[in-house]
């Protein structure tokens, strides 16, 4: 992603849907029932109404990358919300918040002061990760061996890669470990999980061409 690009409809959507008071994005909206989702995702659940780290930190990275289509007041105010949350945090325990912050930290277009603040929070957070956490995907958290944080999580990443390879199905794919709602959703998730597994294992040298 390159800074200065307009970003088209996707960035317009983010600008339109950010909470104008809280300057965060909700994890779900009132249309959640239109597609497959976890059974606990309901529009009335307060904790999904918005958070400064998940998904806001990751979405802020897209605003930086395509800032030509973003009003400066939106960019500045969301940045301040995220930085305040980063400053208030000690160690990020949620793997989902960790992923969002890592993606912002890995966004080249993000200002150096934002990445510097994130690095100060992320290093102890990465040192504390549990590679046995089923919600944590270290192959995606550090997409390549050159990614920020790779050296810190390398041991756990190798453990996860070994387990991932061992869990490959006979047809060469991978399956979701949860109820995927219906047969169509199950098939779609098999495709998503399999593609993520292959990309991650290849990027880290666990499979050859």
C-alpha positions in Angstrom: 0.0 0.0 0.0 1.3 3.4 -0.9 0.7 6.7 0.9 -1.1 9.2 -1.1 -3.4 6.9 -3.0 -7.1 7.7 -2.8 -8.3 4.2 -1.9 -11.7 4.4 -3.6 -14.9 3.0 -2.1 -13.2 1.1 0.7 -11.7 4.2 2.3 -14.9 6.2 1.6 -16.7 3.5 3.6 -14.3 3.8 6.5 -14.6 7.6 6.6 -18.4 7.3 6.5 -18.7 4.6 9.2 -16.3 5.9 11.9 -18.1 6.8 15.1 -18.1 10.6 14.8 -17.9 11.1 18.6 -15.7 8.2 19.8 -13.6 8.1 16.6 -13.5 4.4 16.6 -15.1 1.7 14.4 -17.5 -0.9 15.7 -16.4 -4.5 15.2 -19.9 -5.4 13.9 -22.9 -3.4 12.8 -26.7 -3.9 12.5 -26.2 -6.0 9.4 -24.3 -8.7 11.2 -27.2 -11.2 10.9 -26.9 -11.1 7.1 -23.8 -13.4 7.0 -22.1 -16.2 8.9 -20.8 -15.1 12.3 -19.9 -16.3 15.8 -23.1 -17.0 17.8 -22.1 -14.4 20.4 -21.9 -11.6 17.8 -25.1 -9.6 18.3 -25.7 -5.9 17.4 -26.7 -5.2 21.0 -23.5 -6.4 22.6 -21.8 -3.4 24.0 -18.2 -4.6 23.7 -18.6 -4.7 19.9 -19.6 -1.1 19.6 -16.1 0.1 19.1 -12.6 -0.1 20.5 -9.5 2.0 20.0 -7.3 -1.1 19.2 -9.6 -3.7 17.6 -10.4 -2.9 14.9 -9.5 0.8 14.9 -5.7 0.5 15.1 -5.6 -1.7 11.9 -8.1 0.5 10.1 -6.0 3.6 10.9 -3.2 2.0 9.0 -5.3 1.9 5.8 -6.2 5.6 6.3 -2.5 6.4 6.3 -1.8 4.3 3.3 -4.6 5.9 1.3 -4.7 9.3 3.0 -5.5 11.2 -0.1 -9.1 10.1 0.3 -9.2 10.9 4.1 -10.2 14.2 5.7 -7.4 15.4 7.9 -9.6 15.9 10.9 -10.7 12.3 10.7 -7.1 11.1 10.4 -5.8 13.3 13.2 -8.6 12.5 15.7 -8.5 8.7 15.1 -4.7 8.9 15.5 -5.1 10.6 18.9 -7.6 8.0 20.1 -5.3 5.2 19.1 -2.2 6.8 20.6 -4.1 7.4 23.9 -5.1 3.8 24.0 -1.5 2.7 23.3 -0.2 5.0 26.1 -2.7 3.6 28.6 -2.0 -0.1 27.8 0.6 -2.1 29.6 0.8 -5.5 27.8 -1.7 -6.4 25.1 -3.2 -9.7 26.0 -5.9 -10.1 23.4 -4.5 -11.7 20.2 -7.0 -9.7 18.1 -5.9 -6.4 19.6 -2.3 -7.5 19.1 -2.9 -8.3 15.4 -4.5 -5.0 14.8 -1.6 -3.1 16.5 1.0 -5.1 14.6 -0.6 -4.3 11.3 -0.6 -0.6 12.1 3.1 -0.9 13.2 3.9 -2.7 9.9 2.3 0.0 7.8 5.1 1.9 6.1 2.9 5.0 5.6 2.2 5.4 9.3 4.1 8.3 10.9 7.3 7.5 12.7 5.9 8.7 16.0 3.0 6.4 15.8 5.2 3.4 15.0 7.6 4.3 17.7 4.8 4.4 20.3 3.5 1.1 19.1 6.9 -0.5 19.3 7.2 0.4 22.9 3.9 -1.4 23.6 4.4 -4.3 21.2 7.8 -5.6 22.3 6.7 -6.6 25.8 3.4 -7.8 24.4 5.2 -10.1 21.9 7.5 -11.4 24.6 4.4 -12.4 26.6 2.5 -14.3 23.8 1.4 -17.9 24.4 2.0 -19.9 21.2 -0.6 -22.4 22.5 -3.3 -19.8 22.3 -5.7 -21.1 19.6 -6.7 -17.5 18.8 -3.1 -16.4 18.1 -1.7 -16.9 14.6 2.0 -16.0 14.7 2.5 -16.8 11.0 0.1 -13.9 10.2 1.2 -11.7 13.0 4.7 -11.5 11.5 4.0 -12.2 7.8 7.7 -12.8 6.9 11.0 -13.3 8.7 11.7 -9.6 7.9 8.6 -8.4 9.7 8.8 -6.3 12.9 8.7 -8.6 15.9 9.7 -11.8 14.1 12.8 -12.5 16.2 10.8 -12.2 19.4 8.2 -14.7 18.4 10.3 -17.0 16.2 10.3 -19.9 18.7 6.6 -19.9 19.2 6.0 -19.4 15.5 8.0 -22.6 14.7 5.9 -24.5 17.2 2.7 -23.3 15.6 4.0 -24.1 12.1 4.7 -27.7 13.2 1.2 -28.1 14.6 -0.3 -26.5 11.5 1.5 -29.0 9.2 0.5 -31.9 11.4 -3.2 -30.8 11.2 -3.3 -30.8 7.4 -6.2 -32.9 6.1 -5.7 -35.8 3.6 -6.9 -33.7 0.8 -4.2 -31.1 1.4 -6.5 -28.5 3.0 -7.3 -27.3 6.5 -10.6 -27.2 8.3 -12.2 -24.6 10.7 -12.1 -25.8 14.3 -15.5 -24.2 15.0 -19.1 -24.6 13.8 -19.1 -22.7 10.5 -22.8 -22.1 10.6 -23.8 -24.1 7.4 -22.2 -26.1 4.7 -21.6 -23.2 2.4 -19.9 -21.2 5.1 -17.9 -24.2 6.1 -16.6 -24.6 2.5 -15.7 -20.9 2.3 -13.9 -21.0 5.6 -11.9 -24.1 4.5 -10.7 -22.0 1.5 -9.8 -19.1 3.7 -8.0 -21.1 6.3 -6.2 -23.2 3.7 -5.0 -20.2 1.7 -3.8 -18.5 4.9 -1.9 -21.7 6.0 -0.2 -22.1 2.6 0.8 -18.4 2.4 2.2 -18.4 6.0 4.1 -21.6 5.7 5.6 -20.6 2.4 6.6 -17.1 3.5 8.4 -18.6 6.5 10.2 -21.3 4.6 8.3 -24.3 5.9 7.2 -25.4 2.4 9.1 -25.3 -0.9 7.9 -24.4 -4.3 
